[in-house]
Amino acid sequence: MEISCKELKQKMGNNDLCLIDVRQAWETEIVRFSDSLLLTDELVEEMINKWDKEKEIIFYCHHGFRSMQAVMYFKQQGFSNAKSLHGGINAYSLEIDSSYPRY
């Protein structure tokens, strides 16, 4: 149910990769992955009703707790390839790319 920062780095730039940010909007102003979508009520509805439930989706947050909750919810909705970024964007900054600001 999780993906490591190293695994995510290897997948970055892949057109099939779907990154979903589950943090608050103010957090995304500090740091975010450029190709990610902010999870909103409208996006949740669209995902459940229209998205391919086999698509790999990687959720992330600050430390990985909220994204794991999102994974559990979406798995209950039938999304078999939903994963959470282990340690969140904070761990990505520490382990992979320190240019991502920490807060």
A tleap script that builds the chain and sets N, CA, C and O, in Angstrom:
source leaprc.protein.ff14SB
mol = sequence {
  NMET GLU ILE SER CYS LYS GLU LEU LYS GLN
  LYS MET GLY ASN ASN ASP LEU CYS LEU ILE
  ASP VAL ARG GLN ALA TRP GLU THR GLU ILE
  VAL ARG PHE SER ASP SER LEU LEU LEU THR
  ASP GLU LEU VAL GLU GLU MET ILE ASN LYS
  TRP ASP LYS GLU LYS GLU ILE ILE PHE TYR
  CYS HIE HIE GLY PHE ARG SER MET GLN ALA
  VAL MET TYR PHE LYS GLN GLN GLY PHE SER
  ASN ALA LYS SER LEU HIE GLY GLY ILE ASN
  ALA TYR SER LEU GLU ILE ASP SER SER TYR
  PRO ARG CTYR
}
set mol.1.N position { 0.812 -1.205 0.000 }
set mol.1.CA position { 0.000 0.000 0.000 }
set mol.1.C position { 0.857 1.271 0.000 }
set mol.1.O position { 0.327 2.380 -0.066 }
set mol.2.N position { 2.166 1.106 0.073 }
set mol.2.CA position { 3.058 2.263 0.058 }
set mol.2.C position { 4.083 2.141 -1.056 }
set mol.2.O position { 4.362 1.055 -1.564 }
set mol.3.N position { 4.630 3.286 -1.417 }
set mol.3.CA position { 5.708 3.348 -2.379 }
set mol.3.C position { 6.825 4.167 -1.729 }
set mol.3.O position { 6.562 5.162 -1.053 }
set mol.4.N position { 8.041 3.751 -1.935 }
set mol.4.CA position { 9.171 4.478 -1.359 }
set mol.4.C position { 9.475 5.724 -2.185 }
set mol.4.O position { 9.053 5.846 -3.335 }
set mol.5.N position { 10.208 6.634 -1.581 }
set mol.5.CA position { 10.621 7.844 -2.289 }
set mol.5.C position { 11.491 7.488 -3.486 }
set mol.5.O position { 11.377 8.101 -4.548 }
set mol.6.N position { 12.352 6.507 -3.316 }
set mol.6.CA position { 13.230 6.068 -4.405 }
set mol.6.C position { 12.416 5.513 -5.571 }
set mol.6.O position { 12.703 5.814 -6.730 }
set mol.7.N position { 11.402 4.702 -5.265 }
set mol.7.CA position { 10.539 4.151 -6.321 }
set mol.7.C position { 9.789 5.268 -7.041 }
set mol.7.O position { 9.648 5.241 -8.264 }
set mol.8.N position { 9.305 6.260 -6.270 }
set mol.8.CA position { 8.598 7.376 -6.896 }
set mol.8.C position { 9.529 8.145 -7.823 }
set mol.8.O position { 9.133 8.510 -8.930 }
set mol.9.N position { 10.744 8.393 -7.394 }
set mol.9.CA position { 11.715 9.120 -8.221 }
set mol.9.C position { 11.898 8.421 -9.568 }
set mol.9.O position { 11.997 9.080 -10.602 }
set mol.10.N position { 11.943 7.089 -9.556 }
set mol.10.CA position { 12.118 6.322 -10.787 }
set mol.10.C position { 10.908 6.461 -11.711 }
set mol.10.O position { 11.041 6.364 -12.931 }
set mol.11.N position { 9.740 6.686 -11.134 }
set mol.11.CA position { 8.509 6.800 -11.927 }
set mol.11.C position { 8.231 8.227 -12.400 }
set mol.11.O position { 7.414 8.427 -13.299 }
set mol.12.N position { 8.892 9.212 -11.813 }
set mol.12.CA position { 8.657 10.614 -12.171 }
set mol.12.C position { 8.883 10.808 -13.667 }
set mol.12.O position { 9.818 10.252 -14.244 }
set mol.13.N position { 8.022 11.596 -14.278 }
set mol.13.CA position { 8.126 11.854 -15.711 }
set mol.13.C position { 7.355 10.859 -16.554 }
set mol.13.O position { 7.219 11.050 -17.763 }
set mol.14.N position { 6.852 9.807 -15.943 }
set mol.14.CA position { 6.044 8.809 -16.647 }
set mol.14.C position { 4.646 9.392 -16.853 }
set mol.14.O position { 3.997 9.792 -15.887 }
set mol.15.N position { 4.186 9.443 -18.079 }
set mol.15.CA position { 2.874 10.023 -18.378 }
set mol.15.C position { 1.724 9.279 -17.722 }
set mol.15.O position { 0.655 9.855 -17.519 }
set mol.16.N position { 1.924 8.012 -17.388 }
set mol.16.CA position { 0.861 7.231 -16.760 }
set mol.16.C position { 0.771 7.464 -15.258 }
set mol.16.O position { -0.201 7.059 -14.621 }
set mol.17.N position { 1.781 8.116 -14.694 }
set mol.17.CA position { 1.815 8.333 -13.255 }
set mol.17.C position { 0.783 9.381 -12.851 }
set mol.17.O position { 0.699 10.449 -13.458 }
set mol.18.N position { 0.007 9.072 -11.831 }
set mol.18.CA position { -0.988 10.006 -11.322 }
set mol.18.C position { -0.668 10.283 -9.855 }
set mol.18.O position { -0.824 9.410 -9.002 }
set mol.19.N position { -0.219 11.504 -9.571 }
set mol.19.CA position { 0.099 11.936 -8.211 }
set mol.19.C position { -1.034 12.793 -7.675 }
set mol.19.O position { -1.456 13.758 -8.313 }
set mol.20.N position { -1.523 12.429 -6.490 }
set mol.20.CA position { -2.614 13.174 -5.870 }
set mol.20.C position { -2.138 13.688 -4.514 }
set mol.20.O position { -1.712 12.916 -3.654 }
set mol.21.N position { -2.217 15.000 -4.341 }
set mol.21.CA position { -1.816 15.679 -3.114 }
set mol.21.C position { -3.039 15.791 -2.208 }
set mol.21.O position { -4.048 16.378 -2.598 }
set mol.22.N position { -2.955 15.233 -1.009 }
set mol.22.CA position { -4.103 15.255 -0.096 }
set mol.22.C position { -3.963 16.309 1.004 }
set mol.22.O position { -4.723 16.304 1.973 }
set mol.23.N position { -3.000 17.201 0.855 }
set mol.23.CA position { -2.790 18.234 1.868 }
set mol.23.C position { -3.729 19.421 1.668 }
set mol.23.O position { -4.493 19.481 0.705 }
set mol.24.N position { -3.647 20.356 2.601 }
set mol.24.CA position { -4.413 21.596 2.507 }
set mol.24.C position { -3.808 22.480 1.423 }
set mol.24.O position { -2.622 22.367 1.116 }
set mol.25.N position { -4.620 23.357 0.848 }
set mol.25.CA position { -4.147 24.237 -0.228 }
set mol.25.C position { -2.957 25.084 0.215 }
set mol.25.O position { -2.037 25.306 -0.572 }
set mol.26.N position { -2.958 25.559 1.457 }
set mol.26.CA position { -1.852 26.407 1.922 }
set mol.26.C position { -0.536 25.632 1.938 }
set mol.26.O position { 0.532 26.216 1.752 }
set mol.27.N position { -0.611 24.318 2.161 }
set mol.27.CA position { 0.606 23.504 2.164 }
set mol.27.C position { 1.191 23.383 0.760 }
set mol.27.O position { 2.408 23.333 0.584 }
set mol.28.N position { 0.311 23.338 -0.230 }
set mol.28.CA position { 0.790 23.211 -1.607 }
set mol.28.C position { 1.489 24.478 -2.073 }
set mol.28.O position { 2.284 24.436 -3.012 }
set mol.29.N position { 1.205 25.600 -1.429 }
set mol.29.CA position { 1.891 26.847 -1.768 }
set mol.29.C position { 3.353 26.815 -1.308 }
set mol.29.O position { 4.190 27.537 -1.851 }
set mol.30.N position { 3.657 25.989 -0.316 }
set mol.30.CA position { 5.025 25.863 0.197 }
set mol.30.C position { 5.832 24.926 -0.693 }
set mol.30.O position { 6.951 25.242 -1.095 }
set mol.31.N position { 5.247 23.771 -0.995 }
set mol.31.CA position { 5.945 22.764 -1.799 }
set mol.31.C position { 4.921 21.779 -2.353 }
set mol.31.O position { 3.943 21.423 -1.696 }
set mol.32.N position { 5.183 21.353 -3.585 }
set mol.32.CA position { 4.334 20.317 -4.194 }
set mol.32.C position { 5.088 19.711 -5.367 }
set mol.32.O position { 6.026 20.307 -5.896 }
set mol.33.N position { 4.661 18.511 -5.767 }
set mol.33.CA position { 5.172 17.919 -6.991 }
set mol.33.C position { 4.436 18.594 -8.148 }
set mol.33.O position { 3.210 18.703 -8.126 }
set mol.34.N position { 5.170 19.039 -9.141 }
set mol.34.CA position { 4.588 19.862 -10.205 }
set mol.34.C position { 3.472 19.167 -10.986 }
set mol.34.O position { 2.557 19.834 -11.470 }
set mol.35.N position { 3.528 17.872 -11.115 }
set mol.35.CA position { 2.518 17.159 -11.905 }
set mol.35.C position { 1.348 16.649 -11.066 }
set mol.35.O position { 0.519 15.890 -11.568 }
set mol.36.N position { 1.268 17.049 -9.816 }
set mol.36.CA position { 0.237 16.492 -8.942 }
set mol.36.C position { -1.065 17.274 -9.018 }
set mol.36.O position { -1.099 18.441 -9.409 }
set mol.37.N position { -2.128 16.592 -8.632 }
set mol.37.CA position { -3.456 17.196 -8.532 }
set mol.37.C position { -3.816 17.308 -7.060 }
set mol.37.O position { -3.508 16.413 -6.273 }
set mol.38.N position { -4.467 18.405 -6.683 }
set mol.38.CA position { -4.930 18.582 -5.315 }
set mol.38.C position { -6.261 17.852 -5.157 }
set mol.38.O position { -7.180 18.046 -5.953 }
set mol.39.N position { -6.360 17.019 -4.139 }
set mol.39.CA position { -7.585 16.257 -3.908 }
set mol.39.C position { -8.670 17.186 -3.375 }
set mol.39.O position { -8.538 17.760 -2.295 }
set mol.40.N position { -9.723 17.321 -4.137 }
set mol.40.CA position { -10.885 18.128 -3.765 }
set mol.40.C position { -12.106 17.216 -3.792 }
set mol.40.O position { -12.036 16.090 -4.283 }
set mol.41.N position { -13.212 17.702 -3.268 }
set mol.41.CA position { -14.451 16.921 -3.323 }
set mol.41.C position { -14.829 16.610 -4.764 }
set mol.41.O position { -15.278 15.507 -5.073 }
set mol.42.N position { -14.642 17.595 -5.644 }
set mol.42.CA position { -14.977 17.401 -7.058 }
set mol.42.C position { -14.091 16.328 -7.695 }
set mol.42.O position { -14.565 15.505 -8.479 }
set mol.43.N position { -12.812 16.348 -7.353 }
set mol.43.CA position { -11.904 15.343 -7.903 }
set mol.43.C position { -12.244 13.952 -7.385 }
set mol.43.O position { -12.187 12.983 -8.142 }
set mol.44.N position { -12.593 13.840 -6.119 }
set mol.44.CA position { -12.994 12.542 -5.558 }
set mol.44.C position { -14.174 11.984 -6.340 }
set mol.44.O position { -14.175 10.813 -6.718 }
set mol.45.N position { -15.173 12.815 -6.580 }
set mol.45.CA position { -16.359 12.381 -7.327 }
set mol.45.C position { -15.982 11.937 -8.741 }
set mol.45.O position { -16.449 10.904 -9.221 }
set mol.46.N position { -15.135 12.723 -9.398 }
set mol.46.CA position { -14.700 12.369 -10.746 }
set mol.46.C position { -13.926 11.052 -10.747 }
set mol.46.O position { -14.146 10.196 -11.603 }
set mol.47.N position { -13.035 10.901 -9.800 }
set mol.47.CA position { -12.233 9.682 -9.737 }
set mol.47.C position { -13.113 8.448 -9.562 }
set mol.47.O position { -12.942 7.449 -10.260 }
set mol.48.N position { -14.041 8.527 -8.637 }
set mol.48.CA position { -14.907 7.376 -8.346 }
set mol.48.C position { -15.811 7.044 -9.525 }
set mol.48.O position { -16.042 5.870 -9.814 }
set mol.49.N position { -16.322 8.059 -10.206 }
set mol.49.CA position { -17.287 7.840 -11.278 }
set mol.49.C position { -16.686 7.635 -12.661 }
set mol.49.O position { -17.320 7.019 -13.518 }
set mol.50.N position { -15.473 8.138 -12.900 }
set mol.50.CA position { -14.968 8.137 -14.269 }
set mol.50.C position { -13.596 7.505 -14.460 }
set mol.50.O position { -13.275 7.085 -15.572 }
set mol.51.N position { -12.786 7.424 -13.431 }
set mol.51.CA position { -11.419 6.957 -13.613 }
set mol.51.C position { -11.329 5.438 -13.678 }
set mol.51.O position { -12.153 4.724 -13.106 }
set mol.52.N position { -10.321 4.966 -14.380 }
set mol.52.CA position { -10.002 3.538 -14.448 }
set mol.52.C position { -9.521 3.087 -13.077 }
set mol.52.O position { -8.540 3.617 -12.555 }
set mol.53.N position { -10.192 2.133 -12.503 }
set mol.53.CA position { -9.872 1.688 -11.142 }
set mol.53.C position { -8.609 0.829 -11.079 }
set mol.53.O position { -8.168 0.450 -9.994 }
set mol.54.N position { -8.032 0.523 -12.233 }
set mol.54.CA position { -6.766 -0.210 -12.281 }
set mol.54.C position { -5.566 0.728 -12.399 }
set mol.54.O position { -4.422 0.289 -12.274 }
set mol.55.N position { -5.818 2.006 -12.636 }
set mol.55.CA position { -4.752 2.994 -12.818 }
set mol.55.C position { -3.929 3.128 -11.536 }
set mol.55.O position { -4.470 3.135 -10.430 }
set mol.56.N position { -2.607 3.233 -11.710 }
set mol.56.CA position { -1.759 3.452 -10.540 }
set mol.56.C position { -1.897 4.903 -10.090 }
set mol.56.O position { -1.678 5.836 -10.862 }
set mol.57.N position { -2.265 5.066 -8.829 }
set mol.57.CA position { -2.442 6.389 -8.244 }
set mol.57.C position { -1.578 6.448 -6.989 }
set mol.57.O position { -1.642 5.567 -6.132 }
set mol.58.N position { -0.774 7.497 -6.898 }
set mol.58.CA position { 0.072 7.675 -5.725 }
set mol.58.C position { -0.394 8.924 -5.000 }
set mol.58.O position { -0.350 10.033 -5.534 }
set mol.59.N position { -0.841 8.715 -3.766 }
set mol.59.CA position { -1.268 9.807 -2.907 }
set mol.59.C position { -0.091 10.231 -2.048 }
set mol.59.O position { 0.731 9.405 -1.649 }
set mol.60.N position { -0.015 11.531 -1.765 }
set mol.60.CA position { 1.023 11.995 -0.854 }
set mol.60.C position { 0.515 13.146 -0.005 }
set mol.60.O position { -0.426 13.854 -0.365 }
set mol.61.N position { 1.172 13.306 1.133 }
set mol.61.CA position { 0.878 14.410 2.036 }
set mol.61.C position { 2.198 14.849 2.656 }
set mol.61.O position { 3.254 14.653 2.054 }
set mol.62.N position { 2.158 15.435 3.840 }
set mol.62.CA position { 3.374 15.935 4.472 }
set mol.62.C position { 4.248 14.785 4.979 }
set mol.62.O position { 5.436 14.719 4.665 }
set mol.63.N position { 3.652 13.878 5.766 }
set mol.63.CA position { 4.419 12.792 6.374 }
set mol.63.C position { 3.928 11.389 6.022 }
set mol.63.O position { 4.560 10.407 6.411 }
set mol.64.N position { 2.830 11.275 5.304 }
set mol.64.CA position { 2.346 9.966 4.878 }
set mol.64.C position { 1.138 9.428 5.618 }
set mol.64.O position { 0.658 8.341 5.299 }
set mol.65.N position { 0.636 10.163 6.601 }
set mol.65.CA position { -0.519 9.674 7.359 }
set mol.65.C position { -1.833 9.922 6.617 }
set mol.65.O position { -2.640 9.008 6.452 }
set mol.66.N position { -2.039 11.147 6.175 }
set mol.66.CA position { -3.283 11.469 5.450 }
set mol.66.C position { -3.357 10.718 4.127 }
set mol.66.O position { -4.430 10.289 3.704 }
set mol.67.N position { -2.205 10.564 3.479 }
set mol.67.CA position { -2.219 9.852 2.198 }
set mol.67.C position { -2.561 8.376 2.398 }
set mol.67.O position { -3.199 7.774 1.536 }
set mol.68.N position { -2.150 7.789 3.511 }
set mol.68.CA position { -2.511 6.392 3.780 }
set mol.68.C position { -4.010 6.274 4.018 }
set mol.68.O position { -4.618 5.284 3.610 }
set mol.69.N position { -4.614 7.253 4.664 }
set mol.69.CA position { -6.067 7.246 4.846 }
set mol.69.C position { -6.768 7.320 3.490 }
set mol.69.O position { -7.773 6.645 3.265 }
set mol.70.N position { -6.231 8.143 2.590 }
set mol.70.CA position { -6.807 8.255 1.246 }
set mol.70.C position { -6.696 6.929 0.508 }
set mol.70.O position { -7.639 6.516 -0.167 }
set mol.71.N position { -5.560 6.261 0.628 }
set mol.71.CA position { -5.371 4.961 -0.022 }
set mol.71.C position { -6.413 3.967 0.481 }
set mol.71.O position { -7.036 3.263 -0.314 }
set mol.72.N position { -6.601 3.909 1.787 }
set mol.72.CA position { -7.581 2.966 2.338 }
set mol.72.C position { -8.983 3.259 1.822 }
set mol.72.O position { -9.730 2.337 1.494 }
set mol.73.N position { -9.346 4.545 1.746 }
set mol.73.CA position { -10.659 4.920 1.228 }
set mol.73.C position { -10.800 4.501 -0.237 }
set mol.73.O position { -11.793 3.875 -0.607 }
set mol.74.N position { -9.823 4.837 -1.063 }
set mol.74.CA position { -9.926 4.534 -2.488 }
set mol.74.C position { -9.834 3.037 -2.764 }
set mol.74.O position { -10.431 2.557 -3.727 }
set mol.75.N position { -9.116 2.306 -1.958 }
set mol.75.CA position { -9.105 0.840 -2.113 }
set mol.75.C position { -10.499 0.291 -1.841 }
set mol.75.O position { -10.941 -0.638 -2.517 }
set mol.76.N position { -11.193 0.852 -0.863 }
set mol.76.CA position { -12.572 0.442 -0.584 }
set mol.76.C position { -13.495 0.762 -1.756 }
set mol.76.O position { -14.523 0.109 -1.939 }
set mol.77.N position { -13.130 1.760 -2.543 }
set mol.77.CA position { -13.922 2.133 -3.717 }
set mol.77.C position { -13.521 1.334 -4.951 }
set mol.77.O position { -14.063 1.556 -6.034 }
set mol.78.N position { -12.569 0.401 -4.798 }
set mol.78.CA position { -12.194 -0.483 -5.889 }
set mol.78.C position { -10.907 -0.131 -6.608 }
set mol.78.O position { -10.566 -0.782 -7.596 }
set mol.79.N position { -10.180 0.879 -6.148 }
set mol.79.CA position { -8.920 1.265 -6.780 }
set mol.79.C position { -7.804 0.352 -6.279 }
set mol.79.O position { -7.264 0.553 -5.191 }
set mol.80.N position { -7.472 -0.637 -7.071 }
set mol.80.CA position { -6.539 -1.674 -6.629 }
set mol.80.C position { -5.080 -1.234 -6.620 }
set mol.80.O position { -4.264 -1.842 -5.928 }
set mol.81.N position { -4.733 -0.191 -7.373 }
set mol.81.CA position { -3.339 0.248 -7.469 }
set mol.81.C position { -3.094 1.588 -6.787 }
set mol.81.O position { -2.213 2.342 -7.199 }
set mol.82.N position { -3.858 1.885 -5.756 }
set mol.82.CA position { -3.648 3.113 -4.984 }
set mol.82.C position { -2.523 2.870 -3.986 }
set mol.82.O position { -2.481 1.841 -3.312 }
set mol.83.N position { -1.602 3.848 -3.901 }
set mol.83.CA position { -0.463 3.730 -2.988 }
set mol.83.C position { -0.221 5.073 -2.313 }
set mol.83.O position { -0.608 6.127 -2.818 }
set mol.84.N position { 0.431 5.004 -1.156 }
set mol.84.CA position { 0.801 6.189 -0.395 }
set mol.84.C position { 2.316 6.349 -0.430 }
set mol.84.O position { 3.053 5.370 -0.317 }
set mol.85.N position { 2.779 7.593 -0.587 }
set mol.85.CA position { 4.214 7.861 -0.552 }
set mol.85.C position { 4.684 7.752 0.893 }
set mol.85.O position { 4.290 8.545 1.747 }
set mol.86.N position { 5.519 6.773 1.152 }
set mol.86.CA position { 6.026 6.524 2.507 }
set mol.86.C position { 6.831 7.731 2.992 }
set mol.86.O position { 7.825 8.111 2.374 }
set mol.87.N position { 6.397 8.324 4.094 }
set mol.87.CA position { 7.088 9.481 4.653 }
set mol.87.C position { 6.684 10.804 4.055 }
set mol.87.O position { 7.110 11.855 4.534 }
set mol.88.N position { 5.868 10.778 3.013 }
set mol.88.CA position { 5.355 11.995 2.405 }
set mol.88.C position { 6.409 12.828 1.702 }
set mol.88.O position { 7.535 12.388 1.472 }
set mol.89.N position { 6.010 14.041 1.371 }
set mol.89.CA position { 6.907 14.929 0.640 }
set mol.89.C position { 8.084 15.363 1.520 }
set mol.89.O position { 9.136 15.747 1.009 }
set mol.90.N position { 7.904 15.300 2.826 }
set mol.90.CA position { 9.000 15.613 3.740 }
set mol.90.C position { 10.132 14.594 3.570 }
set mol.90.O position { 11.302 14.972 3.494 }
set mol.91.N position { 9.789 13.323 3.510 }
set mol.91.CA position { 10.799 12.277 3.313 }
set mol.91.C position { 11.438 12.396 1.936 }
set mol.91.O position { 12.634 12.150 1.784 }
set mol.92.N position { 10.650 12.771 0.935 }
set mol.92.CA position { 11.198 12.939 -0.411 }
set mol.92.C position { 12.279 14.015 -0.404 }
set mol.92.O position { 13.319 13.866 -1.044 }
set mol.93.N position { 12.025 15.095 0.322 }
set mol.93.CA position { 13.016 16.165 0.434 }
set mol.93.C position { 14.283 15.674 1.137 }
set mol.93.O position { 15.394 16.005 0.722 }
set mol.94.N position { 14.117 14.896 2.186 }
set mol.94.CA position { 15.264 14.382 2.945 }
set mol.94.C position { 16.057 13.327 2.180 }
set mol.94.O position { 17.287 13.316 2.220 }
set mol.95.N position { 15.346 12.438 1.483 }
set mol.95.CA position { 15.993 11.271 0.871 }
set mol.95.C position { 16.401 11.474 -0.590 }
set mol.95.O position { 17.378 10.876 -1.042 }
set mol.96.N position { 15.675 12.301 -1.328 }
set mol.96.CA position { 15.860 12.360 -2.780 }
set mol.96.C position { 16.297 13.736 -3.276 }
set mol.96.O position { 17.299 13.850 -3.982 }
set mol.97.N position { 15.561 14.774 -2.915 }
set mol.97.CA position { 15.805 16.087 -3.519 }
set mol.97.C position { 15.594 17.189 -2.487 }
set mol.97.O position { 14.459 17.565 -2.192 }
set mol.98.N position { 16.680 17.696 -1.946 }
set mol.98.CA position { 16.604 18.714 -0.888 }
set mol.98.C position { 16.129 20.075 -1.407 }
set mol.98.O position { 15.930 20.991 -0.609 }
set mol.99.N position { 15.944 20.231 -2.715 }
set mol.99.CA position { 15.414 21.498 -3.222 }
set mol.99.C position { 13.919 21.649 -2.912 }
set mol.99.O position { 13.369 22.745 -3.023 }
set mol.100.N position { 13.269 20.557 -2.527 }
set mol.100.CA position { 11.873 20.633 -2.090 }
set mol.100.C position { 11.876 21.159 -0.657 }
set mol.100.O position { 12.407 20.498 0.236 }
set mol.101.N position { 11.289 22.344 -0.418 }
set mol.101.CA position { 11.318 22.922 0.929 }
set mol.101.C position { 10.617 22.037 1.957 }
set mol.101.O position { 9.612 21.390 1.663 }
set mol.102.N position { 11.164 22.025 3.150 }
set mol.102.CA position { 10.535 21.310 4.275 }
set mol.102.C position { 9.848 22.326 5.168 }
set mol.102.O position { 10.290 23.469 5.280 }
set mol.103.N position { 8.774 21.906 5.796 }
set mol.103.CA position { 8.044 22.801 6.705 }
set mol.103.C position { 7.569 22.044 7.915 }
set mol.103.O position { 6.935 22.625 8.796 }
savepdb mol mol.pdb
quit
